[in-house]
Amino acid sequence: MKNKISQIIYDLRTQPVIGWVTIIGTALSIFLIMIVVMMQQVSVLSYAPETKRDRMLYGMYLHLEGDGEHTGSSSMSYTLAKKLYGDLDGIEEISYHSDWLTPVDAKGTTGKPYTVDMHKTDDGFWRVYDFELLEGRFYDAAEVETNRNLAVITEKTARRLFGDDNVVGLHFMLDHNDFEVIGVVADVSKFATMAYGEVFAPINQNGWDEYFGDISAAMLVKPGVDFDYIRNQVKGRYAALDGELAADNRQTVYHESPYDQETVASGVGGSNMTPDPDSSRYTRYVIYIILLIVPAINLSSMLHSRMRRRINEIGIRRAFGCTRKRIIQEILSESFIITLIGGVIGLVSAVIFAMLYGGLYSDFGSASVRPSLSMLIRPQTFVFALGACFILNIISAAVPAWQASRLNPVEAINTK
């Protein structure tokens, strides 16, 4: 082992470009794969306020076809959302909230207007998601039903509008309407796509018509309940709705709602499409392969160049009795050590990047909602990436190693 490390150090001194490019190429592959996996993990791992993502299902959109009026696809009305998703067996809590954020102008006592993301929700929203209440309270069912102008705002929004965190009971203008602050919650990450908002207010339960509106349903499934059991119930309700629509020559198009967190994170695609999370998964695999193969192609040419420069050395060793098998073993073991060094550099770089680059997590606000490194840096990801790099490096090194071992010692010594 000592001799192999000495050989690597010697190569780095005599062939610095080739040696360091080999190490950095491996490190870059590991680094990029770790970062891509981290970005994907942020969208599916559980953290406040979406602390139960593994038990969440989301009812989204309605698609109607036929020759009657009001066909098409969009978000649901409050009435229809309750008809399709309310009182399902196996659901612990459910929330009906707006399907999209509304950018609105807000102005508090600081006098400076800001554009904030408003999220309209019902009272169940606070039971489905785990918000950290810093001050005040959440609005209740009666206040939602009467559509009172009450607001729960984030800590950052409170400071921007009032210059202080102690703002319960204060009023501010929201889209030219007077709202009272009744609660302050910890800042929410933009990666918490279903729970994110800067200002939360009671939702208007009146839709555009009986079927279409701006509502999604967020359901917290009871522990141990299979998601397909919930979907089968919803599918039955779609069939019942088709019976009601038949008189108007309309029917629903079922797109396998409700969706789990992975499907939502992969992108539902649209209100008239059936999501395909497998396609997104395959795309990620292709990206991983590209991140491994492209550096491997470069490393292959580098290894060939490295072997050509060592032909004299190999010829001398063969002349002194070194066997072909030993030459192949030593070249491959050197490749393994270089891969390991590059892998460690890549892992350390990924950890440092994750610790220092806040943009990786978008706007995570307070540290309490930030995913920990132990959640993002998974040992199996590193082992897989390192193993793949090693296999590719071995394949790249095997051909020049075999060619070098078969050189005639006299010809190898005389080669320039």
C-alpha positions, 0 to 999 in steps of 0.5 A: 500500500505504501508503495502504491501511494508513493507511486501516485504521489510520484505521478502527481509530481511528474504528471500533475495535469493528468493526475489531478484531472483524474482525481478532480474528475472523480470528485466532481462526479461524486459532488454533482450526484450528491447535490442532485440527490440533495435537491430531490430529497428536499422536496420529499423529506419531512420537515416543519411544517410538512412534518408528515409528508409520508402520510400526506395525500393531496386531492387536486383538480377536476376534469369534466368532458361532454357536450354540456356547459362548464366542461374543462379542467381546473381546481375544485369548488369547496362544495365538490372538494368536500363531496369527493374527499370529505369523511373518507375512512382512514383519514385523520385530518383534512384541510381545504385550502387554495390551490395556488398562492395569491400575490397581494399588496400589504402595508402595515405601520411601517408605511412601506407596501410589500407584495406578499404571498397569501394562502387562503385556508380553512381551520383544518390547515393548522391541524394537518400541518405543524406550524410553530405558533410564536404568538397569538392563535389560529383562526377557527371554523366559525371564523372561516365560515363567516370569512372574517378578515383575520390573518396569521402571518410569518415572523419575517412578514411581521417585521417587514410590515410592523418592524416588530414581532409582537403584532397580535391585534394590530391591523394592516391593509391587505389588497386594500382591505383591513385585516387583523393579525391574530397569530404569528408563525415561524417562517416557512420554506418555499420547498414546503410547497403545499404549506408555504405562505407569508400571510394566511387568511380564511378561505372563501367557500364560494366557488365559481360554480358547483364544480370549479373553484380554487380548492385543493384537499390536503389529507393526513392519512392515519398510520398504517392505512394504505394509500390505495385504500383511500384512492379506491374510495375516491374513485367510487365517489367519482363514479357517483359524480358521473351518475349526477353528470349523466343528465347533462351529457358530462362525465369526469376524467379520473386522473388517479387523485389523490397524489402522494408527496413524491408525485406532487414533488415530481410535478402533477403536470396539469389539471387535465393530465394523469401524473407520471412520477415514474417518468421523473424518476427515470429522468433522474436516473438518466441524469445520474448516469450522465454525471458518471459517464461523461467524466469517465470518458474523459478519465479513460483518455487520461488513463491511456495518456498516463500509461503511455508515459509509464511504458519505459517504467513498465518495460524495466519492471518486466525486464526485472521479472515483474509478472503481467498479473502483478502489473495489472493488479498494481495499475488497477489498485492505483486506480482504486486509490485515486477513485477513493481520494476523489470520492472523499474530496467530492463528499467533503465538497458536497457537505461544505456546499450544503452547509454554506450555500443557502440557495440549496434550500431556497428560502428556509427562513428559521433554522428550525425548519431547515433539513439536517445534513443527516437527512440530506447526506445519505451514506448509501448515495455516496457508496453507490456513487463511489462504487459506480465511479470505481467500476467506470474507472476500473473499466477505463484502466483495464484496457491500458493496463492489459496493453501495458502488461503485454508489452515486450520489455525491450520495446517498452524500454526503448519507447519514447 
